[in-house]
Amino acid sequence: MSRRSGILEFAVLGLLRESPMHGYELRKRLNTSLGVFRAFSYGTLYPCLKTLVANGWLIEEPGNAPEDALAASLAGRRAKIVYRLTAAGKEHFEELLSHTGPDTWEDESFAARFAFFGQTERDVRMRVLEGRRSRLEERLEKMRASIARTRERLDDYTLELQRHGMESVEREVRWLNELIESERAGRDRRRTGPSDETEK
């Protein structure tokens, strides 16, 4: 399984954990909620859904409205299939959520993981955020070294493009620093608790 298809499976399971959906709804949610999937087509989504069904992580159900199924039948069209997460699918998604390895720090993986941070344990969120920051700091170091080596040979526009890329990475590092500090502050507040606050 390619990394991109693995990310798509993760996102589909995460969205279906919220509620059952048919393929069109899923694709719309992938496009609007998770911008990383804008380029995905039905030709990519449906094989993914079939794989998840075959693995026992999803089940297919007919659409809820009988009149819709009748109208589709009279028009010679297939009734909409609704995809629902199984107990095994929920368990599998929770296993994926707990994963914090280096692949979760990469651009597309991180974007998908971040979209489901609301369902992710705090300690896992921290490891993913800190791993992402570390990966970007490594990238920044390489970019700075590359600019320093090639500055004399580059024309102004290429140099500006490289600077623009470096500034984008620097902005994300600052954003990650803020998120990490916010997570730590939230954790500290929970450890302190309201009763401790009133005693101070």
Kinemage of the C-alpha trace (Angstrom):
@kinemage 1
@onewidth
@group {chain A} dominant
@subgroup {mainchain}
@vectorlist {calphas} color= white
{ca met a 1} P 0.000 0.000 0.000
{ca ser a 2} L 1.385 3.421 -0.973
{ca arg a 3} L 1.719 6.181 1.602
{ca arg a 4} L -0.948 8.274 -0.166
{ca ser a 5} L -3.495 5.453 -0.212
{ca gly a 6} L -2.728 4.773 3.456
{ca ile a 7} L -3.466 8.419 4.260
{ca leu a 8} L -6.741 8.206 2.325
{ca glu a 9} L -7.805 5.073 4.238
{ca phe a 10} L -6.995 6.812 7.531
{ca ala a 11} L -9.067 9.872 6.569
{ca val a 12} L -12.030 7.791 5.353
{ca leu a 13} L -12.101 5.775 8.587
{ca gly a 14} L -11.876 8.994 10.601
{ca leu a 15} L -14.760 10.658 8.777
{ca leu a 16} L -16.949 7.563 9.008
{ca arg a 17} L -16.262 7.364 12.724
{ca glu a 18} L -18.216 10.632 12.974
{ca ser a 19} L -21.211 9.303 11.009
{ca pro a 20} L -22.094 6.921 8.144
{ca met a 21} L -21.935 8.502 4.666
{ca his a 22} L -22.279 7.609 1.025
{ca gly a 23} L -19.422 8.054 -1.433
{ca tyr a 24} L -20.411 11.509 -2.683
{ca glu a 25} L -20.670 12.874 0.875
{ca leu a 26} L -17.314 11.332 1.734
{ca arg a 27} L -15.584 12.878 -1.248
{ca lys a 28} L -17.120 16.272 -0.457
{ca arg a 29} L -15.910 16.060 3.158
{ca leu a 30} L -12.442 14.985 2.026
{ca asn a 31} L -12.299 17.985 -0.298
{ca thr a 32} L -13.701 20.607 2.086
{ca ser a 33} L -12.403 19.456 5.466
{ca leu a 34} L -9.079 17.972 4.398
{ca gly a 35} L -7.588 20.134 1.691
{ca val a 36} L -4.788 17.614 1.117
{ca phe a 37} L -7.335 15.418 -0.696
{ca arg a 38} L -8.519 17.987 -3.241
{ca ala a 39} L -6.965 15.980 -6.083
{ca phe a 40} L -8.663 12.697 -5.181
{ca ser a 41} L -11.265 11.398 -7.622
{ca tyr a 42} L -14.057 8.864 -7.362
{ca gly a 43} L -11.733 6.499 -9.235
{ca thr a 44} L -9.394 6.619 -6.225
{ca leu a 45} L -12.002 6.738 -3.463
{ca tyr a 46} L -14.150 3.758 -4.448
{ca pro a 47} L -11.297 1.212 -4.648
{ca cys a 48} L -10.255 2.445 -1.193
{ca leu a 49} L -13.800 1.899 0.129
{ca lys a 50} L -13.909 -1.593 -1.400
{ca thr a 51} L -10.606 -2.452 0.302
{ca leu a 52} L -11.890 -1.223 3.667
{ca val a 53} L -15.077 -3.295 3.227
{ca ala a 54} L -13.021 -6.380 2.287
{ca asn a 55} L -10.901 -5.911 5.424
{ca gly a 56} L -14.050 -5.859 7.558
{ca trp a 57} L -13.536 -2.246 8.651
{ca leu a 58} L -16.624 -0.926 6.824
{ca ile a 59} L -19.988 -2.335 5.829
{ca glu a 60} L -22.163 -1.263 2.915
{ca glu a 61} L -25.821 -0.489 3.543
{ca pro a 62} L -28.582 0.710 1.195
{ca gly a 63} L -29.589 4.383 1.462
{ca asn a 64} L -32.126 5.196 4.176
{ca ala a 65} L -34.890 6.692 2.037
{ca pro a 66} L -37.031 3.989 0.278
{ca glu a 67} L -38.352 6.519 -2.253
{ca asp a 68} L -34.762 7.314 -3.295
{ca ala a 69} L -34.058 3.631 -3.918
{ca leu a 70} L -37.326 3.287 -5.918
{ca ala a 71} L -36.552 6.390 -7.988
{ca ala a 72} L -33.063 5.103 -8.707
{ca ser a 73} L -34.457 1.713 -9.726
{ca leu a 74} L -37.049 3.247 -12.088
{ca ala a 75} L -34.377 5.454 -13.636
{ca gly a 76} L -32.070 2.485 -14.139
{ca arg a 77} L -29.533 3.839 -11.641
{ca arg a 78} L -27.971 2.116 -8.652
{ca ala a 79} L -29.296 3.172 -5.249
{ca lys a 80} L -26.795 5.063 -3.118
{ca ile a 81} L -24.711 2.883 -0.836
{ca val a 82} L -24.028 4.146 2.673
{ca tyr a 83} L -20.721 3.180 4.301
{ca arg a 84} L -20.700 2.519 8.034
{ca leu a 85} L -17.706 1.904 10.320
{ca thr a 86} L -17.658 -1.522 11.996
{ca ala a 87} L -16.396 -2.216 15.519
{ca ala a 88} L -13.228 -3.651 13.951
{ca gly a 89} L -12.892 -0.503 11.819
{ca lys a 90} L -13.201 1.716 14.866
{ca glu a 91} L -10.548 -0.323 16.673
{ca his a 92} L -8.252 -0.146 13.641
{ca phe a 93} L -8.705 3.632 13.368
{ca glu a 94} L -7.863 4.051 17.052
{ca glu a 95} L -4.671 2.041 16.497
{ca leu a 96} L -3.772 4.335 13.588
{ca leu a 97} L -4.507 7.399 15.738
{ca ser a 98} L -2.023 6.213 18.366
{ca his a 99} L 0.797 5.886 15.812
{ca thr a 100} L 3.448 8.630 16.099
{ca gly a 101} L 6.272 7.379 13.850
{ca pro a 102} L 8.284 9.530 11.400
{ca asp a 103} L 5.754 9.016 8.576
{ca thr a 104} L 3.193 11.036 10.591
{ca trp a 105} L 5.486 14.085 10.385
{ca glu a 106} L 5.517 14.258 6.571
{ca asp a 107} L 3.481 16.950 4.778
{ca glu a 108} L 0.384 14.996 3.648
{ca ser a 109} L 0.350 12.597 6.614
{ca phe a 110} L 0.609 15.433 9.098
{ca ala a 111} L -2.241 17.380 7.479
{ca ala a 112} L -4.527 14.334 7.706
{ca arg a 113} L -3.460 13.541 11.265
{ca phe a 114} L -3.986 17.156 12.356
{ca ala a 115} L -7.534 17.106 10.948
{ca phe a 116} L -8.376 14.396 13.508
{ca phe a 117} L -6.527 15.847 16.500
{ca gly a 118} L -9.887 16.326 18.212
{ca gln a 119} L -10.134 12.514 18.431
{ca thr a 120} L -6.464 12.031 19.386
{ca glu a 121} L -4.988 11.612 22.873
{ca arg a 122} L -3.018 14.603 24.164
{ca asp a 123} L 0.286 12.710 24.537
{ca val a 124} L 0.000 11.454 20.965
{ca arg a 125} L -0.754 14.975 19.708
{ca met a 126} L 2.362 16.260 21.467
{ca arg a 127} L 4.599 13.567 19.948
{ca val a 128} L 3.259 14.245 16.453
{ca leu a 129} L 3.625 18.039 16.831
{ca glu a 130} L 7.146 17.778 18.227
{ca gly a 131} L 8.112 15.283 15.526
{ca arg a 132} L 6.740 17.569 12.812
{ca arg a 133} L 8.640 20.533 14.266
{ca ser a 134} L 11.853 18.500 14.355
{ca arg a 135} L 11.373 17.442 10.725
{ca leu a 136} L 10.802 21.047 9.614
{ca glu a 137} L 13.816 22.317 11.572
{ca glu a 138} L 15.948 19.748 9.726
{ca arg a 139} L 14.427 20.953 6.432
{ca leu a 140} L 15.181 24.589 7.318
{ca glu a 141} L 18.793 23.774 8.094
{ca lys a 142} L 19.207 22.094 4.695
{ca met a 143} L 17.493 24.967 2.894
{ca arg a 144} L 19.736 27.560 4.549
{ca ala a 145} L 22.829 25.535 3.711
{ca ser a 146} L 21.660 25.157 0.110
{ca ile a 147} L 21.050 28.902 -0.298
{ca ala a 148} L 24.434 29.716 1.221
{ca arg a 149} L 26.174 27.330 -1.205
{ca thr a 150} L 24.345 28.347 -4.383
{ca arg a 151} L 23.567 32.046 -3.765
{ca glu a 152} L 26.246 33.244 -6.189
{ca arg a 153} L 25.028 30.991 -9.015
{ca leu a 154} L 21.303 31.717 -8.742
{ca asp a 155} L 19.396 34.461 -10.539
{ca asp a 156} L 17.276 36.827 -8.451
{ca tyr a 157} L 13.969 35.061 -9.147
{ca thr a 158} L 15.205 31.593 -8.242
{ca leu a 159} L 16.751 33.008 -5.080
{ca glu a 160} L 13.459 34.717 -4.161
{ca leu a 161} L 11.592 31.449 -4.728
{ca gln a 162} L 13.956 29.635 -2.369
{ca arg a 163} L 13.575 32.390 0.227
{ca his a 164} L 9.804 32.186 -0.099
{ca gly a 165} L 9.924 28.431 0.542
{ca met a 166} L 12.160 28.949 3.563
{ca glu a 167} L 9.852 31.632 4.989
{ca ser a 168} L 6.860 29.270 4.618
{ca val a 169} L 8.684 26.608 6.632
{ca glu a 170} L 9.706 29.186 9.260
{ca arg a 171} L 6.054 30.271 9.599
{ca glu a 172} L 4.959 26.673 10.152
{ca val a 173} L 7.659 26.163 12.792
{ca arg a 174} L 6.381 29.256 14.651
{ca trp a 175} L 2.813 27.925 14.382
{ca leu a 176} L 3.918 24.533 15.728
{ca asn a 177} L 5.710 26.227 18.634
{ca glu a 178} L 2.445 27.990 19.535
{ca leu a 179} L 0.453 24.752 19.306
{ca ile a 180} L 2.964 22.876 21.459
{ca glu a 181} L 2.932 25.622 24.096
{ca ser a 182} L -0.876 25.620 24.026
{ca glu a 183} L -0.969 21.836 24.494
{ca arg a 184} L 1.454 22.076 27.413
{ca ala a 185} L -0.552 24.879 29.016
{ca gly a 186} L -3.744 22.834 28.629
{ca arg a 187} L -2.108 19.833 30.215
{ca asp a 188} L -0.792 21.931 33.096
{ca arg a 189} L -4.253 23.432 33.665
{ca arg a 190} L -5.766 19.944 33.848
{ca arg a 191} L -3.115 18.804 36.317
{ca thr a 192} L -3.690 21.877 38.501
{ca gly a 193} L -7.483 21.626 38.464
{ca pro a 194} L -10.034 24.215 39.614
{ca ser a 195} L -9.762 23.331 43.307
{ca asp a 196} L -5.990 23.991 43.299
{ca glu a 197} L -6.562 27.325 41.582
{ca thr a 198} L -8.988 28.496 44.273
{ca glu a 199} L -6.512 27.593 47.028
{ca lys a 200} L -3.832 29.896 45.560
